[in-house]
Amino acid sequence: MRAALSIVKNILLWSYPRGSWQYDLLCILILAFILLTPSDWYHSKPAPQPIGIEQPAPSERSGVITDESNRNENETPEDEKGSAKP
């Protein structure tokens, strides 16, 4: 049990000498963690917000003719004005 605690202590305090196999193993484990983890862990993205498209109420529409029946009976369409003879 003491040997295991000693190993954990040496790992946490990074007390292995540089160039030893324990030091190399710790470096490899750190690099493997960095390179093999999904990129989502490093980039936090906000949750997408739903986009609602609202159309204005008919009373808010100004000057928009949506139906031919709304047209004045005395008005003629633009194509007929040019072809009509006076």
PDB file of N, CA, C and O in Angstrom:
ATOM      1  N   MET A   1       0.821  -1.186   0.000  1.00  0.00           N
ATOM      2  CA  MET A   1       0.000   0.000   0.000  1.00  0.00           C
ATOM      3  C   MET A   1       0.875   1.264   0.000  1.00  0.00           C
ATOM      4  O   MET A   1       0.560   2.256  -0.657  1.00  0.00           O
ATOM      5  N   ARG A   2       1.961   1.201   0.741  1.00  0.00           N
ATOM      6  CA  ARG A   2       2.865   2.349   0.773  1.00  0.00           C
ATOM      7  C   ARG A   2       3.515   2.592  -0.581  1.00  0.00           C
ATOM      8  O   ARG A   2       3.746   3.738  -0.968  1.00  0.00           O
ATOM      9  N   ALA A   3       3.807   1.518  -1.298  1.00  0.00           N
ATOM     10  CA  ALA A   3       4.438   1.653  -2.611  1.00  0.00           C
ATOM     11  C   ALA A   3       3.479   2.341  -3.583  1.00  0.00           C
ATOM     12  O   ALA A   3       3.900   3.184  -4.375  1.00  0.00           O
ATOM     13  N   ALA A   4       2.202   1.988  -3.527  1.00  0.00           N
ATOM     14  CA  ALA A   4       1.213   2.604  -4.413  1.00  0.00           C
ATOM     15  C   ALA A   4       1.052   4.086  -4.103  1.00  0.00           C
ATOM     16  O   ALA A   4       0.970   4.908  -5.015  1.00  0.00           O
ATOM     17  N   LEU A   5       1.008   4.430  -2.814  1.00  0.00           N
ATOM     18  CA  LEU A   5       0.903   5.837  -2.432  1.00  0.00           C
ATOM     19  C   LEU A   5       2.151   6.616  -2.835  1.00  0.00           C
ATOM     20  O   LEU A   5       2.064   7.785  -3.209  1.00  0.00           O
ATOM     21  N   SER A   6       3.290   5.977  -2.760  1.00  0.00           N
ATOM     22  CA  SER A   6       4.533   6.614  -3.159  1.00  0.00           C
ATOM     23  C   SER A   6       4.535   6.902  -4.660  1.00  0.00           C
ATOM     24  O   SER A   6       4.979   7.965  -5.095  1.00  0.00           O
ATOM     25  N   ILE A   7       4.045   5.965  -5.431  1.00  0.00           N
ATOM     26  CA  ILE A   7       3.973   6.144  -6.891  1.00  0.00           C
ATOM     27  C   ILE A   7       3.024   7.285  -7.236  1.00  0.00           C
ATOM     28  O   ILE A   7       3.351   8.140  -8.059  1.00  0.00           O
ATOM     29  N   VAL A   8       1.845   7.301  -6.607  1.00  0.00           N
ATOM     30  CA  VAL A   8       0.865   8.362  -6.862  1.00  0.00           C
ATOM     31  C   VAL A   8       1.451   9.718  -6.465  1.00  0.00           C
ATOM     32  O   VAL A   8       1.272  10.703  -7.182  1.00  0.00           O
ATOM     33  N   LYS A   9       2.140   9.774  -5.341  1.00  0.00           N
ATOM     34  CA  LYS A   9       2.766  11.013  -4.878  1.00  0.00           C
ATOM     35  C   LYS A   9       3.814  11.494  -5.881  1.00  0.00           C
ATOM     36  O   LYS A   9       3.876  12.683  -6.195  1.00  0.00           O
ATOM     37  N   ASN A  10       4.634  10.574  -6.381  1.00  0.00           N
ATOM     38  CA  ASN A  10       5.669  10.943  -7.356  1.00  0.00           C
ATOM     39  C   ASN A  10       5.054  11.429  -8.669  1.00  0.00           C
ATOM     40  O   ASN A  10       5.583  12.332  -9.317  1.00  0.00           O
ATOM     41  N   ILE A  11       3.938  10.822  -9.049  1.00  0.00           N
ATOM     42  CA  ILE A  11       3.276  11.253 -10.291  1.00  0.00           C
ATOM     43  C   ILE A  11       2.687  12.639 -10.117  1.00  0.00           C
ATOM     44  O   ILE A  11       2.888  13.507 -10.968  1.00  0.00           O
ATOM     45  N   LEU A  12       1.956  12.865  -9.016  1.00  0.00           N
ATOM     46  CA  LEU A  12       1.311  14.157  -8.805  1.00  0.00           C
ATOM     47  C   LEU A  12       2.317  15.281  -8.629  1.00  0.00           C
ATOM     48  O   LEU A  12       2.087  16.398  -9.093  1.00  0.00           O
ATOM     49  N   LEU A  13       3.409  15.003  -7.976  1.00  0.00           N
ATOM     50  CA  LEU A  13       4.426  16.033  -7.754  1.00  0.00           C
ATOM     51  C   LEU A  13       5.463  16.098  -8.868  1.00  0.00           C
ATOM     52  O   LEU A  13       6.339  16.962  -8.852  1.00  0.00           O
ATOM     53  N   TRP A  14       5.368  15.190  -9.831  1.00  0.00           N
ATOM     54  CA  TRP A  14       6.254  15.136 -11.004  1.00  0.00           C
ATOM     55  C   TRP A  14       7.708  15.082 -10.543  1.00  0.00           C
ATOM     56  O   TRP A  14       8.547  15.879 -10.962  1.00  0.00           O
ATOM     57  N   SER A  15       7.970  14.137  -9.686  1.00  0.00           N
ATOM     58  CA  SER A  15       9.307  14.078  -9.082  1.00  0.00           C
ATOM     59  C   SER A  15      10.242  13.069  -9.746  1.00  0.00           C
ATOM     60  O   SER A  15      11.320  12.794  -9.218  1.00  0.00           O
ATOM     61  N   TYR A  16       9.852  12.518 -10.886  1.00  0.00           N
ATOM     62  CA  TYR A  16      10.757  11.596 -11.585  1.00  0.00           C
ATOM     63  C   TYR A  16      11.805  12.407 -12.334  1.00  0.00           C
ATOM     64  O   TYR A  16      11.486  13.472 -12.863  1.00  0.00           O
ATOM     65  N   PRO A  17      13.032  11.938 -12.391  1.00  0.00           N
ATOM     66  CA  PRO A  17      14.078  12.678 -13.112  1.00  0.00           C
ATOM     67  C   PRO A  17      13.829  12.645 -14.622  1.00  0.00           C
ATOM     68  O   PRO A  17      13.302  11.674 -15.164  1.00  0.00           O
ATOM     69  N   ARG A  18      14.219  13.720 -15.269  1.00  0.00           N
ATOM     70  CA  ARG A  18      14.028  13.823 -16.715  1.00  0.00           C
ATOM     71  C   ARG A  18      14.885  12.774 -17.416  1.00  0.00           C
ATOM     72  O   ARG A  18      16.058  12.580 -17.097  1.00  0.00           O
ATOM     73  N   GLY A  19      14.248  12.096 -18.397  1.00  0.00           N
ATOM     74  CA  GLY A  19      14.959  11.055 -19.135  1.00  0.00           C
ATOM     75  C   GLY A  19      14.708   9.669 -18.592  1.00  0.00           C
ATOM     76  O   GLY A  19      15.117   8.691 -19.219  1.00  0.00           O
ATOM     77  N   SER A  20      14.052   9.541 -17.452  1.00  0.00           N
ATOM     78  CA  SER A  20      13.736   8.204 -16.929  1.00  0.00           C
ATOM     79  C   SER A  20      12.503   7.675 -17.659  1.00  0.00           C
ATOM     80  O   SER A  20      11.756   8.436 -18.275  1.00  0.00           O
ATOM     81  N   TRP A  21      12.302   6.359 -17.579  1.00  0.00           N
ATOM     82  CA  TRP A  21      11.162   5.780 -18.293  1.00  0.00           C
ATOM     83  C   TRP A  21       9.838   6.241 -17.678  1.00  0.00           C
ATOM     84  O   TRP A  21       8.833   6.313 -18.386  1.00  0.00           O
ATOM     85  N   GLN A  22       9.812   6.554 -16.381  1.00  0.00           N
ATOM     86  CA  GLN A  22       8.588   7.044 -15.757  1.00  0.00           C
ATOM     87  C   GLN A  22       8.228   8.441 -16.292  1.00  0.00           C
ATOM     88  O   GLN A  22       7.061   8.734 -16.554  1.00  0.00           O
ATOM     89  N   TYR A  23       9.231   9.278 -16.444  1.00  0.00           N
ATOM     90  CA  TYR A  23       9.037  10.627 -16.984  1.00  0.00           C
ATOM     91  C   TYR A  23       8.520  10.543 -18.416  1.00  0.00           C
ATOM     92  O   TYR A  23       7.574  11.240 -18.783  1.00  0.00           O
ATOM     93  N   ASP A  24       9.146   9.684 -19.224  1.00  0.00           N
ATOM     94  CA  ASP A  24       8.724   9.510 -20.610  1.00  0.00           C
ATOM     95  C   ASP A  24       7.286   8.981 -20.689  1.00  0.00           C
ATOM     96  O   ASP A  24       6.501   9.423 -21.528  1.00  0.00           O
ATOM     97  N   LEU A  25       6.955   8.046 -19.823  1.00  0.00           N
ATOM     98  CA  LEU A  25       5.603   7.488 -19.807  1.00  0.00           C
ATOM     99  C   LEU A  25       4.563   8.554 -19.454  1.00  0.00           C
ATOM    100  O   LEU A  25       3.493   8.593 -20.061  1.00  0.00           O
ATOM    101  N   LEU A  26       4.861   9.409 -18.491  1.00  0.00           N
ATOM    102  CA  LEU A  26       3.939  10.487 -18.136  1.00  0.00           C
ATOM    103  C   LEU A  26       3.751  11.464 -19.295  1.00  0.00           C
ATOM    104  O   LEU A  26       2.637  11.917 -19.558  1.00  0.00           O
ATOM    105  N   CYS A  27       4.841  11.786 -19.983  1.00  0.00           N
ATOM    106  CA  CYS A  27       4.744  12.677 -21.148  1.00  0.00           C
ATOM    107  C   CYS A  27       3.893  12.061 -22.254  1.00  0.00           C
ATOM    108  O   CYS A  27       3.086  12.751 -22.877  1.00  0.00           O
ATOM    109  N   ILE A  28       4.071  10.775 -22.497  1.00  0.00           N
ATOM    110  CA  ILE A  28       3.291  10.078 -23.517  1.00  0.00           C
ATOM    111  C   ILE A  28       1.810  10.061 -23.143  1.00  0.00           C
ATOM    112  O   ILE A  28       0.951  10.253 -24.003  1.00  0.00           O
ATOM    113  N   LEU A  29       1.509   9.833 -21.873  1.00  0.00           N
ATOM    114  CA  LEU A  29       0.111   9.825 -21.429  1.00  0.00           C
ATOM    115  C   LEU A  29      -0.541  11.199 -21.590  1.00  0.00           C
ATOM    116  O   LEU A  29      -1.702  11.300 -21.989  1.00  0.00           O
ATOM    117  N   ILE A  30       0.204  12.242 -21.280  1.00  0.00           N
ATOM    118  CA  ILE A  30      -0.340  13.594 -21.442  1.00  0.00           C
ATOM    119  C   ILE A  30      -0.597  13.909 -22.916  1.00  0.00           C
ATOM    120  O   ILE A  30      -1.655  14.433 -23.264  1.00  0.00           O
ATOM    121  N   LEU A  31       0.360  13.593 -23.772  1.00  0.00           N
ATOM    122  CA  LEU A  31       0.179  13.824 -25.210  1.00  0.00           C
ATOM    123  C   LEU A  31      -0.971  12.999 -25.777  1.00  0.00           C
ATOM    124  O   LEU A  31      -1.743  13.493 -26.599  1.00  0.00           O
ATOM    125  N   ALA A  32      -1.088  11.748 -25.345  1.00  0.00           N
ATOM    126  CA  ALA A  32      -2.186  10.905 -25.812  1.00  0.00           C
ATOM    127  C   ALA A  32      -3.527  11.498 -25.398  1.00  0.00           C
ATOM    128  O   ALA A  32      -4.474  11.488 -26.184  1.00  0.00           O
ATOM    129  N   PHE A  33      -3.618  12.012 -24.182  1.00  0.00           N
ATOM    130  CA  PHE A  33      -4.861  12.630 -23.734  1.00  0.00           C
ATOM    131  C   PHE A  33      -5.212  13.834 -24.590  1.00  0.00           C
ATOM    132  O   PHE A  33      -6.364  13.997 -24.993  1.00  0.00           O
ATOM    133  N   ILE A  34      -4.225  14.680 -24.871  1.00  0.00           N
ATOM    134  CA  ILE A  34      -4.482  15.887 -25.657  1.00  0.00           C
ATOM    135  C   ILE A  34      -4.879  15.545 -27.089  1.00  0.00           C
ATOM    136  O   ILE A  34      -5.818  16.130 -27.629  1.00  0.00           O
ATOM    137  N   LEU A  35      -4.180  14.614 -27.699  1.00  0.00           N
ATOM    138  CA  LEU A  35      -4.413  14.314 -29.115  1.00  0.00           C
ATOM    139  C   LEU A  35      -5.603  13.391 -29.373  1.00  0.00           C
ATOM    140  O   LEU A  35      -6.176  13.419 -30.461  1.00  0.00           O
ATOM    141  N   LEU A  36      -5.976  12.583 -28.399  1.00  0.00           N
ATOM    142  CA  LEU A  36      -7.036  11.604 -28.636  1.00  0.00           C
ATOM    143  C   LEU A  36      -8.403  12.016 -28.094  1.00  0.00           C
ATOM    144  O   LEU A  36      -9.393  11.328 -28.345  1.00  0.00           O
ATOM    145  N   THR A  37      -8.475  13.113 -27.365  1.00  0.00           N
ATOM    146  CA  THR A  37      -9.782  13.548 -26.865  1.00  0.00           C
ATOM    147  C   THR A  37     -10.549  14.246 -27.982  1.00  0.00           C
ATOM    148  O   THR A  37      -9.943  14.886 -28.841  1.00  0.00           O
ATOM    149  N   PRO A  38     -11.870  14.128 -27.978  1.00  0.00           N
ATOM    150  CA  PRO A  38     -12.680  14.785 -29.020  1.00  0.00           C
ATOM    151  C   PRO A  38     -12.542  16.308 -28.937  1.00  0.00           C
ATOM    152  O   PRO A  38     -12.373  16.871 -27.855  1.00  0.00           O
ATOM    153  N   SER A  39     -12.617  16.951 -30.077  1.00  0.00           N
ATOM    154  CA  SER A  39     -12.449  18.405 -30.107  1.00  0.00           C
ATOM    155  C   SER A  39     -13.607  19.118 -29.422  1.00  0.00           C
ATOM    156  O   SER A  39     -13.462  20.274 -29.023  1.00  0.00           O
ATOM    157  N   ASP A  40     -14.754  18.455 -29.275  1.00  0.00           N
ATOM    158  CA  ASP A  40     -15.886  19.066 -28.580  1.00  0.00           C
ATOM    159  C   ASP A  40     -15.550  19.368 -27.126  1.00  0.00           C
ATOM    160  O   ASP A  40     -16.138  20.275 -26.538  1.00  0.00           O
ATOM    161  N   TRP A  41     -14.632  18.641 -26.544  1.00  0.00           N
ATOM    162  CA  TRP A  41     -14.253  18.876 -25.153  1.00  0.00           C
ATOM    163  C   TRP A  41     -13.504  20.199 -24.998  1.00  0.00           C
ATOM    164  O   TRP A  41     -13.505  20.783 -23.914  1.00  0.00           O
ATOM    165  N   TYR A  42     -12.869  20.676 -26.060  1.00  0.00           N
ATOM    166  CA  TYR A  42     -12.066  21.881 -25.982  1.00  0.00           C
ATOM    167  C   TYR A  42     -12.827  23.130 -26.391  1.00  0.00           C
ATOM    168  O   TYR A  42     -12.460  24.227 -25.970  1.00  0.00           O
ATOM    169  N   HIS A  43     -13.868  23.004 -27.194  1.00  0.00           N
ATOM    170  CA  HIS A  43     -14.620  24.151 -27.696  1.00  0.00           C
ATOM    171  C   HIS A  43     -16.055  24.066 -27.197  1.00  0.00           C
ATOM    172  O   HIS A  43     -16.833  23.234 -27.664  1.00  0.00           O
ATOM    173  N   SER A  44     -16.398  24.914 -26.263  1.00  0.00           N
ATOM    174  CA  SER A  44     -17.777  24.922 -25.791  1.00  0.00           C
ATOM    175  C   SER A  44     -18.588  25.820 -26.716  1.00  0.00           C
ATOM    176  O   SER A  44     -18.189  26.947 -27.010  1.00  0.00           O
ATOM    177  N   LYS A  45     -19.714  25.318 -27.166  1.00  0.00           N
ATOM    178  CA  LYS A  45     -20.578  26.058 -28.069  1.00  0.00           C
ATOM    179  C   LYS A  45     -21.915  26.282 -27.368  1.00  0.00           C
ATOM    180  O   LYS A  45     -22.427  25.384 -26.699  1.00  0.00           O
ATOM    181  N   PRO A  46     -22.470  27.465 -27.519  1.00  0.00           N
ATOM    182  CA  PRO A  46     -23.780  27.687 -26.916  1.00  0.00           C
ATOM    183  C   PRO A  46     -24.844  26.862 -27.640  1.00  0.00           C
ATOM    184  O   PRO A  46     -24.718  26.557 -28.826  1.00  0.00           O
ATOM    185  N   ALA A  47     -25.869  26.518 -26.914  1.00  0.00           N
ATOM    186  CA  ALA A  47     -26.957  25.739 -27.509  1.00  0.00           C
ATOM    187  C   ALA A  47     -27.641  26.582 -28.586  1.00  0.00           C
ATOM    188  O   ALA A  47     -27.877  27.772 -28.377  1.00  0.00           O
ATOM    189  N   PRO A  48     -27.964  25.979 -29.740  1.00  0.00           N
ATOM    190  CA  PRO A  48     -28.628  26.746 -30.799  1.00  0.00           C
ATOM    191  C   PRO A  48     -30.018  27.190 -30.354  1.00  0.00           C
ATOM    192  O   PRO A  48     -30.762  26.430 -29.734  1.00  0.00           O
ATOM    193  N   GLN A  49     -30.348  28.428 -30.681  1.00  0.00           N
ATOM    194  CA  GLN A  49     -31.650  28.978 -30.335  1.00  0.00           C
ATOM    195  C   GLN A  49     -32.599  28.783 -31.513  1.00  0.00           C
ATOM    196  O   GLN A  49     -32.205  28.996 -32.659  1.00  0.00           O
ATOM    197  N   PRO A  50     -33.836  28.383 -31.250  1.00  0.00           N
ATOM    198  CA  PRO A  50     -34.794  28.239 -32.352  1.00  0.00           C
ATOM    199  C   PRO A  50     -35.118  29.603 -32.954  1.00  0.00           C
ATOM    200  O   PRO A  50     -35.239  30.602 -32.246  1.00  0.00           O
ATOM    201  N   ILE A  51     -35.251  29.618 -34.259  1.00  0.00           N
ATOM    202  CA  ILE A  51     -35.548  30.863 -34.965  1.00  0.00           C
ATOM    203  C   ILE A  51     -37.015  30.855 -35.356  1.00  0.00           C
ATOM    204  O   ILE A  51     -37.462  29.974 -36.091  1.00  0.00           O
ATOM    205  N   GLY A  52     -37.750  31.820 -34.874  1.00  0.00           N
ATOM    206  CA  GLY A  52     -39.161  31.929 -35.217  1.00  0.00           C
ATOM    207  C   GLY A  52     -39.354  33.076 -36.190  1.00  0.00           C
ATOM    208  O   GLY A  52     -38.876  34.186 -35.956  1.00  0.00           O
ATOM    209  N   ILE A  53     -40.051  32.809 -37.276  1.00  0.00           N
ATOM    210  CA  ILE A  53     -40.329  33.837 -38.273  1.00  0.00           C
ATOM    211  C   ILE A  53     -41.780  34.246 -38.105  1.00  0.00           C
ATOM    212  O   ILE A  53     -42.698  33.444 -38.279  1.00  0.00           O
ATOM    213  N   GLU A  54     -41.964  35.503 -37.766  1.00  0.00           N
ATOM    214  CA  GLU A  54     -43.310  36.009 -37.567  1.00  0.00           C
ATOM    215  C   GLU A  54     -43.656  36.947 -38.703  1.00  0.00           C
ATOM    216  O   GLU A  54     -42.857  37.807 -39.073  1.00  0.00           O
ATOM    217  N   GLN A  55     -44.851  36.781 -39.258  1.00  0.00           N
ATOM    218  CA  GLN A  55     -45.314  37.674 -40.302  1.00  0.00           C
ATOM    219  C   GLN A  55     -46.155  38.761 -39.657  1.00  0.00           C
ATOM    220  O   GLN A  55     -46.877  38.502 -38.695  1.00  0.00           O
ATOM    221  N   PRO A  56     -46.066  39.972 -40.178  1.00  0.00           N
ATOM    222  CA  PRO A  56     -46.858  41.046 -39.594  1.00  0.00           C
ATOM    223  C   PRO A  56     -48.349  40.808 -39.812  1.00  0.00           C
ATOM    224  O   PRO A  56     -48.762  40.156 -40.771  1.00  0.00           O
ATOM    225  N   ALA A  57     -49.129  41.346 -38.911  1.00  0.00           N
ATOM    226  CA  ALA A  57     -50.581  41.227 -39.020  1.00  0.00           C
ATOM    227  C   ALA A  57     -51.046  41.981 -40.254  1.00  0.00           C
ATOM    228  O   ALA A  57     -50.355  42.898 -40.698  1.00  0.00           O
ATOM    229  N   PRO A  58     -52.212  41.622 -40.835  1.00  0.00           N
ATOM    230  CA  PRO A  58     -52.695  42.305 -42.049  1.00  0.00           C
ATOM    231  C   PRO A  58     -52.848  43.813 -41.860  1.00  0.00           C
ATOM    232  O   PRO A  58     -52.680  44.561 -42.823  1.00  0.00           O
ATOM    233  N   SER A  59     -53.158  44.280 -40.663  1.00  0.00           N
ATOM    234  CA  SER A  59     -53.310  45.721 -40.436  1.00  0.00           C
ATOM    235  C   SER A  59     -51.965  46.434 -40.477  1.00  0.00           C
ATOM    236  O   SER A  59     -51.922  47.642 -40.711  1.00  0.00           O
ATOM    237  N   GLU A  60     -50.871  45.720 -40.256  1.00  0.00           N
ATOM    238  CA  GLU A  60     -49.548  46.327 -40.263  1.00  0.00           C
ATOM    239  C   GLU A  60     -48.961  46.428 -41.667  1.00  0.00           C
ATOM    240  O   GLU A  60     -47.992  47.158 -41.876  1.00  0.00           O
ATOM    241  N   ARG A  61     -49.517  45.727 -42.607  1.00  0.00           N
ATOM    242  CA  ARG A  61     -49.029  45.779 -43.991  1.00  0.00           C
ATOM    243  C   ARG A  61     -49.533  47.064 -44.632  1.00  0.00           C
ATOM    244  O   ARG A  61     -50.738  47.318 -44.660  1.00  0.00           O
ATOM    245  N   SER A  62     -48.631  47.857 -45.137  1.00  0.00           N
ATOM    246  CA  SER A  62     -49.044  49.128 -45.733  1.00  0.00           C
ATOM    247  C   SER A  62     -48.842  49.081 -47.237  1.00  0.00           C
ATOM    248  O   SER A  62     -47.735  48.857 -47.726  1.00  0.00           O
ATOM    249  N   GLY A  63     -49.922  49.296 -47.954  1.00  0.00           N
ATOM    250  CA  GLY A  63     -49.844  49.399 -49.396  1.00  0.00           C
ATOM    251  C   GLY A  63     -49.558  48.105 -50.127  1.00  0.00           C
ATOM    252  O   GLY A  63     -49.152  48.146 -51.288  1.00  0.00           O
ATOM    253  N   VAL A  64     -49.747  46.990 -49.513  1.00  0.00           N
ATOM    254  CA  VAL A  64     -49.494  45.716 -50.161  1.00  0.00           C
ATOM    255  C   VAL A  64     -50.821  45.133 -50.622  1.00  0.00           C
ATOM    256  O   VAL A  64     -51.718  44.897 -49.813  1.00  0.00           O
ATOM    257  N   ILE A  65     -50.943  44.903 -51.916  1.00  0.00           N
ATOM    258  CA  ILE A  65     -52.160  44.294 -52.451  1.00  0.00           C
ATOM    259  C   ILE A  65     -51.929  42.801 -52.527  1.00  0.00           C
ATOM    260  O   ILE A  65     -51.047  42.330 -53.245  1.00  0.00           O
ATOM    261  N   THR A  66     -52.724  42.065 -51.782  1.00  0.00           N
ATOM    262  CA  THR A  66     -52.538  40.626 -51.747  1.00  0.00           C
ATOM    263  C   THR A  66     -53.592  39.889 -52.553  1.00  0.00           C
ATOM    264  O   THR A  66     -53.426  38.705 -52.844  1.00  0.00           O
ATOM    265  N   ASP A  67     -54.673  40.567 -52.920  1.00  0.00           N
ATOM    266  CA  ASP A  67     -55.759  39.910 -53.613  1.00  0.00           C
ATOM    267  C   ASP A  67     -56.266  40.853 -54.699  1.00  0.00           C
ATOM    268  O   ASP A  67     -56.360  42.061 -54.479  1.00  0.00           O
ATOM    269  N   GLU A  68     -56.587  40.321 -55.844  1.00  0.00           N
ATOM    270  CA  GLU A  68     -57.070  41.137 -56.956  1.00  0.00           C
ATOM    271  C   GLU A  68     -58.437  41.742 -56.642  1.00  0.00           C
ATOM    272  O   GLU A  68     -58.799  42.770 -57.214  1.00  0.00           O
ATOM    273  N   SER A  69     -59.197  41.124 -55.746  1.00  0.00           N
ATOM    274  CA  SER A  69     -60.525  41.650 -55.429  1.00  0.00           C
ATOM    275  C   SER A  69     -60.443  42.939 -54.621  1.00  0.00           C
ATOM    276  O   SER A  69     -61.442  43.652 -54.521  1.00  0.00           O
ATOM    277  N   ASN A  70     -59.294  43.262 -54.043  1.00  0.00           N
ATOM    278  CA  ASN A  70     -59.123  44.500 -53.288  1.00  0.00           C
ATOM    279  C   ASN A  70     -58.912  45.704 -54.202  1.00  0.00           C
ATOM    280  O   ASN A  70     -58.978  46.844 -53.741  1.00  0.00           O
ATOM    281  N   ARG A  71     -58.664  45.473 -55.466  1.00  0.00           N
ATOM    282  CA  ARG A  71     -58.365  46.537 -56.414  1.00  0.00           C
ATOM    283  C   ARG A  71     -59.642  47.301 -56.756  1.00  0.00           C
ATOM    284  O   ARG A  71     -60.721  46.715 -56.854  1.00  0.00           O
ATOM    285  N   ASN A  72     -59.509  48.595 -56.933  1.00  0.00           N
ATOM    286  CA  ASN A  72     -60.638  49.433 -57.321  1.00  0.00           C
ATOM    287  C   ASN A  72     -61.103  49.038 -58.717  1.00  0.00           C
ATOM    288  O   ASN A  72     -60.278  48.717 -59.572  1.00  0.00           O
ATOM    289  N   GLU A  73     -62.397  49.058 -58.958  1.00  0.00           N
ATOM    290  CA  GLU A  73     -62.930  48.615 -60.256  1.00  0.00           C
ATOM    291  C   GLU A  73     -62.533  49.566 -61.378  1.00  0.00           C
ATOM    292  O   GLU A  73     -62.475  49.151 -62.536  1.00  0.00           O
ATOM    293  N   ASN A  74     -62.259  50.828 -61.069  1.00  0.00           N
ATOM    294  CA  ASN A  74     -61.882  51.795 -62.099  1.00  0.00           C
ATOM    295  C   ASN A  74     -60.416  51.661 -62.498  1.00  0.00           C
ATOM    296  O   ASN A  74     -60.008  52.174 -63.540  1.00  0.00           O
ATOM    297  N   GLU A  75     -59.629  50.981 -61.683  1.00  0.00           N
ATOM    298  CA  GLU A  75     -58.217  50.812 -61.999  1.00  0.00           C
ATOM    299  C   GLU A  75     -58.045  49.712 -63.030  1.00  0.00           C
ATOM    300  O   GLU A  75     -58.785  48.728 -63.036  1.00  0.00           O
ATOM    301  N   THR A  76     -57.091  49.883 -63.876  1.00  0.00           N
ATOM    302  CA  THR A  76     -56.765  48.844 -64.840  1.00  0.00           C
ATOM    303  C   THR A  76     -55.364  48.362 -64.552  1.00  0.00           C
ATOM    304  O   THR A  76     -54.538  49.140 -64.075  1.00  0.00           O
ATOM    305  N   PRO A  77     -55.067  47.102 -64.827  1.00  0.00           N
ATOM    306  CA  PRO A  77     -53.704  46.600 -64.621  1.00  0.00           C
ATOM    307  C   PRO A  77     -52.713  47.356 -65.500  1.00  0.00           C
ATOM    308  O   PRO A  77     -53.096  47.947 -66.510  1.00  0.00           O
ATOM    309  N   GLU A  78     -51.455  47.335 -65.117  1.00  0.00           N
ATOM    310  CA  GLU A  78     -50.414  48.077 -65.837  1.00  0.00           C
ATOM    311  C   GLU A  78     -50.293  47.654 -67.298  1.00  0.00           C
ATOM    312  O   GLU A  78     -50.056  48.503 -68.158  1.00  0.00           O
ATOM    313  N   ASP A  79     -50.452  46.346 -67.607  1.00  0.00           N
ATOM    314  CA  ASP A  79     -50.291  45.907 -68.997  1.00  0.00           C
ATOM    315  C   ASP A  79     -51.408  46.441 -69.869  1.00  0.00           C
ATOM    316  O   ASP A  79     -51.193  46.730 -71.046  1.00  0.00           O
ATOM    317  N   GLU A  80     -52.582  46.573 -69.313  1.00  0.00           N
ATOM    318  CA  GLU A  80     -53.701  47.037 -70.132  1.00  0.00           C
ATOM    319  C   GLU A  80     -53.605  48.527 -70.390  1.00  0.00           C
ATOM    320  O   GLU A  80     -54.103  49.001 -71.411  1.00  0.00           O
ATOM    321  N   LYS A  81     -52.978  49.286 -69.490  1.00  0.00           N
ATOM    322  CA  LYS A  81     -52.850  50.737 -69.686  1.00  0.00           C
ATOM    323  C   LYS A  81     -52.044  51.035 -70.940  1.00  0.00           C
ATOM    324  O   LYS A  81     -52.403  51.918 -71.719  1.00  0.00           O
ATOM    325  N   GLY A  82     -50.962  50.304 -71.135  1.00  0.00           N
ATOM    326  CA  GLY A  82     -50.113  50.569 -72.289  1.00  0.00           C
ATOM    327  C   GLY A  82     -50.767  50.139 -73.596  1.00  0.00           C
ATOM    328  O   GLY A  82     -50.508  50.742 -74.637  1.00  0.00           O
ATOM    329  N   SER A  83     -51.602  49.120 -73.563  1.00  0.00           N
ATOM    330  CA  SER A  83     -52.208  48.623 -74.796  1.00  0.00           C
ATOM    331  C   SER A  83     -53.570  49.250 -75.069  1.00  0.00           C
ATOM    332  O   SER A  83     -54.111  49.114 -76.166  1.00  0.00           O
ATOM    333  N   ALA A  84     -54.120  49.933 -74.077  1.00  0.00           N
ATOM    334  CA  ALA A  84     -55.442  50.553 -74.278  1.00  0.00           C
ATOM    335  C   ALA A  84     -55.303  51.770 -75.160  1.00  0.00           C
ATOM    336  O   ALA A  84     -54.371  52.560 -75.011  1.00  0.00           O
ATOM    337  N   LYS A  85     -56.261  51.917 -76.103  1.00  0.00           N
ATOM    338  CA  LYS A  85     -56.236  53.080 -77.012  1.00  0.00           C
ATOM    339  C   LYS A  85     -57.189  54.122 -76.476  1.00  0.00           C
ATOM    340  O   LYS A  85     -58.310  53.785 -76.096  1.00  0.00           O
ATOM    341  N   PRO A  86     -56.777  55.389 -76.433  1.00  0.00           N
ATOM    342  CA  PRO A  86     -57.665  56.435 -75.924  1.00  0.00           C
ATOM    343  C   PRO A  86     -58.739  56.864 -76.897  1.00  0.00           C
ATOM    344  O   PRO A  86     -59.546  57.737 -76.580  1.00  0.00           O
TER     345      PRO A  86
END
